[in-house]
Amino acid sequence: MTLTEPVIIGALSPSRAGDFMTCPLLYRFRVIDQLPERPSPAAVRGTVVHAVLERLYDLPAPRRSVAAALELLEPQWERLLSDDPQYAEMFDGEQEQAEWLAQARGMLERYFTLEDPTRLEPAERELYVEAVLDGGLMLRGYVDRLDVAPTGEIRVVDYKTGSAPGPDFEAKALFQMKFYALVLWRLRGRVPRLLQLVYLGGQGEVLRYAPDEADLLATERKVMALWTAIERSMESGEWRARRSRLCDWCDHQALCPEFGGTPPPVPDRQPGDTVRSNRRAATDEL
């Protein structure tokens, strides 16, 4: 019997799913129009801190110290700058850049109050995962860290450089982790034992959640419902703007009806046009 690849109707990552839930028009601008956005100092700082924590685990366990992490910071920032010099334009002078780096140092120091990296041996770091649901929707994304116990139990870890959410927003924060857990369940046939969000902003906090099959089936239904809504917008050409506090940080206000703007004509492009189904890591932004 010949096995064939499933027919893929489109692809969705946690960040793009979050975009649509936040504002369908934002999803359109990012996925359909693919409009450029200015680099955010907070987002770039998160990228640098993630890179440091990834490389920290390249060191032998006894050498994973605060000092070692701080020594990795500026080289990772310089590497990012060499890849994209426009990041230097985020700052209004050297003092502002120095303060930004100081905040990154504080986050790395805070990490060591939340976990002891000398006692951890991650199975995977920056792991690209993808799985195709029965309906043909590909789910994909990058997992910051995967810990696997000798008994096979899986812990999914994600680093966040913001502050921990209040109780009213925990469900939104956990959606991303349940999304990853669903993908891993479909890939490995085992529900992850624990989902762990490590918040490095504010006072630092660790949010833990133990999912079960019912959780992940509910997440699958939610993701499929989101995709149905996306398909409906694609068919109708209507991408509704949803105003919220997040609009303050949006680069697209000039094109948004909520701010008196007019979106450009919808281009002839579908979210599935760039789907990669050959089971290798994607290099495009998720």
Secondary structure, 3 states (H helix, E strand, C coil): CCCCCCCCCEEECHHHHHHHHHCHHHHHHHHHCCCCCCCCHHHHHHHHHHHHHHHHCCCCHHHCCHHHHHHHHHHHHHHHHHHCHHHHHHCCCHHHHHHHHHHHHHHHHHHHHHCCHHHCCCCEEEEEEEEECCCCEEEEEEEEEEEECCCCCEEEEEEECCCCCCHHHHHHHHHHHHHHHHHHHHHHCCCCCEEEEEECCCCCEEEEECCCHHHHHHHHHHHHHHHHHHHHHHHHCCCCCCCCHHHHHCCCHHHCHHHCCCCCCCCCCCHHHHCCCCCCCCCCCC
